[in-house]
Amino acid sequence: MALALLVGGCGSDEGSAGGGEKKTGRSQPENPADGAELSGVWSARPMGQDHTLIIVGDSVLMQWDKGRNGLCDGQVTTTGSVTEVVLQCAGDTEEGRDKGAIEYADPRGMRVNWNGEFGSTSFTRVADAPAELPETPDDVPGLREALEKLPRGTSAPDELS
């Protein structure tokens, strides 16, 4: 009897008595990713500029420009159904990517919606997470070679393929 009740809850909602409209798009994933699920080395080239995001557990390092002023570090946080990357960047940068909500994440790709003028950035996983967060992305063995294999970005807004 218990098995029948469990199985009875499975299946499609199409044609259900409630009718209703299906929602299109999504602001957050149904099961938001947490730091452990996001662990890895991610790369994007929005507007032709390299961005490397390294997540190890709940710790984050992002490099968006060459040099120390292009380094940001921070945490992955989850509040309710919202998972965010919260960064603090070196120097007096006006980078604008200090906080971003994870819109989508799977083993191959992730999209982050930044607060501010940058909109969303789609990242590709280029490597597994190192054992600990490095000081700079250049400290990750083989990362530069992996990044060189990625196609160059354009000035068009990012779209997740």
C-alpha positions as CSV (number, residue, x, y, z in Angstrom):
1,M,0.0,0.0,0.0
2,A,2.8,2.4,0.9
3,L,4.5,1.7,-2.4
4,A,1.4,2.5,-4.3
5,L,1.1,5.9,-2.6
6,L,4.7,6.7,-3.4
7,V,4.4,5.6,-7.0
8,G,1.1,7.5,-7.4
9,G,3.0,10.8,-6.8
10,C,5.3,10.2,-9.8
11,G,4.7,11.2,-13.4
12,S,3.7,14.2,-15.5
13,D,1.5,17.1,-14.4
14,E,0.1,17.5,-17.9
15,G,-3.7,17.3,-18.0
16,S,-4.0,17.7,-14.2
17,A,-7.3,18.9,-12.8
18,G,-5.7,22.2,-11.7
19,G,-4.9,23.2,-15.3
20,G,-2.8,26.3,-14.8
21,E,-0.1,27.8,-16.9
22,K,3.4,26.4,-17.1
23,K,6.1,28.9,-16.0
24,T,8.7,29.8,-18.6
25,G,12.2,30.7,-17.7
26,R,13.5,30.6,-14.1
27,S,15.1,33.0,-11.7
28,Q,16.7,30.3,-9.6
29,P,17.3,26.6,-10.1
30,E,14.8,24.3,-8.4
31,N,17.6,22.8,-6.3
32,P,20.1,25.6,-5.9
33,A,23.7,24.6,-6.1
34,D,25.8,24.9,-2.9
35,G,29.6,25.4,-2.7
36,A,30.3,21.7,-2.8
37,E,28.4,21.2,-6.0
38,L,30.0,24.3,-7.6
39,S,33.6,23.3,-6.7
40,G,35.8,23.5,-9.8
41,V,37.7,25.8,-12.0
42,W,35.3,27.9,-14.2
43,S,36.1,30.2,-17.1
44,A,34.3,32.8,-19.2
45,R,35.2,35.4,-21.7
46,P,32.5,38.1,-21.5
47,M,33.2,40.9,-24.0
48,G,36.5,39.2,-24.9
49,Q,38.0,39.5,-21.4
50,D,39.1,36.4,-19.5
51,H,37.4,35.6,-16.2
52,T,38.5,32.7,-14.1
53,L,36.4,31.6,-11.1
54,I,37.8,28.9,-8.7
55,I,35.5,27.4,-6.2
56,V,36.8,25.1,-3.5
57,G,34.0,24.1,-1.0
58,D,32.5,27.5,-0.1
59,S,35.7,29.5,-0.8
60,V,36.0,31.5,-4.1
61,L,38.8,33.2,-6.0
62,M,38.1,35.1,-9.2
63,Q,40.5,36.8,-11.5
64,W,38.9,39.2,-14.0
65,D,42.0,41.2,-15.1
66,K,45.7,40.8,-15.0
67,G,47.5,41.9,-11.9
68,R,46.5,42.1,-8.2
69,N,43.7,44.6,-8.8
70,G,41.9,42.0,-10.8
71,L,41.8,39.5,-8.0
72,C,38.7,38.9,-5.9
73,D,38.1,36.4,-3.1
74,G,35.0,35.5,-1.2
75,Q,32.4,32.8,-0.3
76,V,29.5,30.9,-1.8
77,T,26.5,31.6,0.4
78,T,23.0,30.1,0.3
79,T,20.0,31.8,1.9
80,G,16.7,30.1,1.3
81,S,16.6,29.2,-2.4
82,V,19.2,31.8,-3.5
83,T,22.9,30.7,-3.9
84,E,25.3,33.6,-4.4
85,V,29.0,34.2,-5.0
86,V,30.0,37.1,-2.7
87,L,33.4,38.6,-3.5
88,Q,35.7,41.3,-2.2
89,C,38.1,42.7,-4.9
90,A,41.6,44.0,-4.3
91,G,42.3,47.7,-4.6
92,D,39.8,50.4,-5.4
93,T,38.2,48.6,-8.3
94,E,34.8,49.4,-9.6
95,E,34.6,46.0,-11.2
96,G,30.9,45.5,-10.3
97,R,31.0,41.8,-9.9
98,D,31.1,41.7,-6.1
99,K,27.9,39.7,-5.7
100,G,26.2,37.3,-8.1
101,A,23.3,34.9,-7.9
102,I,23.7,31.4,-9.4
103,E,21.0,31.2,-12.0
104,Y,22.0,27.8,-13.3
105,A,24.7,25.2,-12.6
106,D,25.5,21.7,-13.8
107,P,28.7,19.7,-14.1
108,R,29.7,21.5,-17.4
109,G,28.4,25.0,-17.0
110,M,27.2,27.7,-14.7
111,R,25.5,31.1,-15.1
112,V,26.0,33.9,-12.6
113,N,23.8,37.0,-12.6
114,W,25.8,39.9,-11.2
115,N,24.3,42.7,-9.4
116,G,24.8,45.8,-11.5
117,E,25.4,46.6,-15.2
118,F,27.0,43.3,-16.2
119,G,24.0,41.1,-16.3
120,S,24.7,37.3,-16.5
121,T,27.9,35.6,-17.3
122,S,28.1,32.0,-18.5
123,F,31.0,30.0,-17.2
124,T,32.4,26.7,-18.5
125,R,34.0,24.2,-16.1
126,V,37.6,23.8,-17.3
127,A,39.1,21.7,-14.5
128,D,38.3,20.0,-11.2
129,A,38.8,22.0,-8.0
130,P,42.3,22.0,-6.5
131,A,42.7,20.7,-3.0
132,E,42.8,24.2,-1.6
133,L,42.2,27.7,-2.9
134,P,45.3,29.0,-4.7
135,E,46.7,32.6,-4.3
136,T,46.1,33.2,-8.0
137,P,44.7,31.1,-10.9
138,D,48.2,30.8,-12.3
139,D,49.0,28.5,-9.3
140,V,46.6,25.8,-10.7
141,P,48.7,23.4,-12.8
142,G,47.5,23.1,-16.4
143,L,44.9,25.9,-16.1
144,R,46.5,28.3,-18.7
145,E,46.6,25.5,-21.3
146,A,43.0,24.7,-20.6
147,L,42.0,28.3,-20.9
148,E,43.8,28.7,-24.3
149,K,41.5,26.0,-25.7
150,L,38.4,27.9,-25.1
151,P,36.9,30.1,-27.9
152,R,37.3,33.8,-27.6
153,G,34.3,35.8,-26.4
154,T,32.6,38.6,-28.3
155,S,31.1,41.9,-27.2
156,A,27.6,40.4,-27.3
157,P,25.9,39.6,-23.9
158,D,26.6,36.0,-22.7
159,E,24.1,33.3,-23.4
160,L,24.2,29.8,-22.0
161,S,24.3,27.4,-24.9
